[in-house]
Amino acid sequence: MRPVDIQPIGEELAVKWEDGSESFINLQLMRRACPCASCAGEKDIMGNLHKGPEATLQPNSFVLARFGIVGGYGFQPQWADGHNTGIFAFDHLKRLAELPNN
């Protein structure tokens, strides 16, 4: 499912989906769920997980500075601390929105 509108509102990302439903995703949850190789890691051909050192997150790590849409499949945030390598597939955003305590 694809979004038709995405807007940051306070500490949340509001997403209106093509079926008319709406989701609100906590920005802190989003940042902590960043799917980039540095944050989430990536597996080599043998299945070993490699990831960067644990990032020290500051208050501005959870502030959305700007964002872009990548192709027809993803959302790429740029956080106020400069981090911008995570691309959230739209289905990943939808799953985050459906988590309890979001």
Secondary structure, 3 states (H helix, E strand, C coil): CCEEEEEEECCEEEEEECCCCEEEEEHHHHHHCCCCHHHHCEECCCCCEECCCCCCCCHHHHCEEEEEEECCCEEEEEECCCCCCCCEEHHHHHHHHCCCCC
